[in-house]
Amino acid sequence: MKDNSGKIMLALLAGASAGVIAGLLMAPDTGEHTRTGIKKWANKLSKDLEKNLQTGLDEIKNMSNEAMSKMGNANKEGGNTGGNSSSSTGSTGSTGSTTGTSGSTSAGGSTVTNV
């Protein structure tokens, strides 16, 4: 069976648009009064949309700053944070490097320091 939800939504929007246009054309108010009402409605909608967008942008900035802060804290506490994670496909080997007697070896995402 086909998914016709896109066609249904398009038909719904077309029908609603036709209804709005027909309602405006047959409205008992004068054209000037109708246009004034539409302008007020559009201005209110614009202000509400701007407010909601600004709120959303502020939330995104806050989440981004929190994530960057957590990454900064992890770098300070853990040292190396990139590239040493084990795959979930069944790999059990350890990766990393050992340098002399005071290097570090990473196994499965945790860092072990050799002394």
C-alpha positions as CSV (number, residue, x, y, z in Angstrom):
1,M,0.0,0.0,0.0
2,K,1.4,3.4,-0.9
3,D,2.0,6.2,1.6
4,N,-0.3,9.0,0.5
5,S,0.2,11.2,3.6
6,G,2.0,13.9,1.5
7,K,-0.8,14.1,-1.0
8,I,-3.4,14.3,1.8
9,M,-1.6,17.1,3.5
10,L,-1.2,19.0,0.3
11,A,-5.0,18.6,-0.4
12,L,-5.8,19.7,3.1
13,L,-3.7,22.8,2.8
14,A,-5.1,23.6,-0.6
15,G,-8.7,23.3,0.8
16,A,-7.9,25.4,3.8
17,S,-6.4,28.1,1.6
18,A,-9.4,28.1,-0.7
19,G,-11.7,28.4,2.3
20,V,-9.8,31.3,3.7
21,I,-9.8,33.1,0.3
22,A,-13.5,32.5,-0.1
23,G,-14.2,33.7,3.4
24,L,-12.3,36.9,2.8
25,L,-14.0,37.6,-0.5
26,M,-17.5,37.1,1.0
27,A,-16.8,38.9,4.3
28,P,-19.4,41.4,5.4
29,D,-16.6,43.9,6.4
30,T,-15.3,46.5,4.0
31,G,-12.0,45.8,2.2
32,E,-10.2,48.4,4.2
33,H,-11.4,46.9,7.5
34,T,-10.4,43.4,6.4
35,R,-7.0,44.5,5.3
36,T,-6.4,46.3,8.6
37,G,-7.4,43.1,10.5
38,I,-5.1,41.0,8.3
39,K,-2.2,43.5,8.9
40,K,-2.7,43.3,12.7
41,W,-2.9,39.5,12.6
42,A,0.3,39.3,10.4
43,N,2.2,41.8,12.7
44,K,1.2,39.8,15.8
45,L,2.2,36.5,14.1
46,S,5.5,38.1,13.0
47,K,6.3,39.3,16.6
48,D,5.4,35.9,18.1
49,L,7.5,34.1,15.5
50,E,10.5,36.4,16.1
51,K,10.1,35.8,19.9
52,N,10.0,32.0,19.5
53,L,13.0,32.0,17.1
54,Q,15.0,34.1,19.5
55,T,14.1,31.9,22.4
56,G,15.1,28.8,20.4
57,L,18.4,30.4,19.4
58,D,19.2,31.3,23.0
59,E,18.5,27.7,24.1
60,I,20.8,26.4,21.3
61,K,23.5,28.8,22.4
62,N,23.2,27.7,26.0
63,M,23.3,24.0,25.1
64,S,26.3,24.6,22.9
65,N,28.1,26.5,25.7
66,E,27.3,23.7,28.2
67,A,28.7,21.1,25.8
68,M,31.8,23.1,25.2
69,S,32.3,23.6,28.9
70,K,31.9,19.8,29.5
71,M,34.4,19.0,26.8
72,G,36.8,21.5,28.3
73,N,36.4,20.0,31.7
74,A,36.9,16.5,30.3
75,N,40.1,17.6,28.6
76,K,41.5,19.1,31.8
77,E,40.6,16.0,33.9
78,G,41.2,13.1,31.5
79,G,43.9,14.4,29.2
80,N,43.4,12.6,25.9
81,T,39.8,12.4,24.7
82,G,39.9,11.8,21.0
83,G,40.3,8.8,18.8
84,N,40.7,5.9,21.3
85,S,37.4,4.2,21.5
86,S,36.6,0.6,20.9
87,S,34.2,-0.4,18.2
88,S,30.9,-2.1,19.1
89,T,31.4,-4.6,16.3
90,G,33.2,-7.1,18.5
91,S,36.7,-5.7,18.5
92,T,38.4,-6.4,21.9
93,G,41.9,-5.4,21.2
94,S,43.5,-2.4,22.9
95,T,44.8,0.6,21.0
96,G,47.2,3.3,22.0
97,S,50.9,3.8,22.4
98,T,53.6,3.3,25.0
99,T,56.6,5.6,25.1
100,G,59.5,4.5,27.2
101,T,58.8,4.0,30.9
102,S,56.4,6.9,31.4
103,G,54.0,6.7,28.4
104,S,50.3,6.1,28.4
105,T,48.3,3.3,26.9
106,S,44.7,3.6,26.0
107,A,42.5,0.5,26.1
108,G,38.8,0.7,25.2
109,G,38.5,4.4,26.0
110,S,40.2,4.5,29.4
111,T,43.7,5.8,29.9
112,V,46.3,3.9,31.8
113,T,49.6,5.5,32.7
114,N,52.7,3.4,33.0
115,V,55.2,4.5,35.7
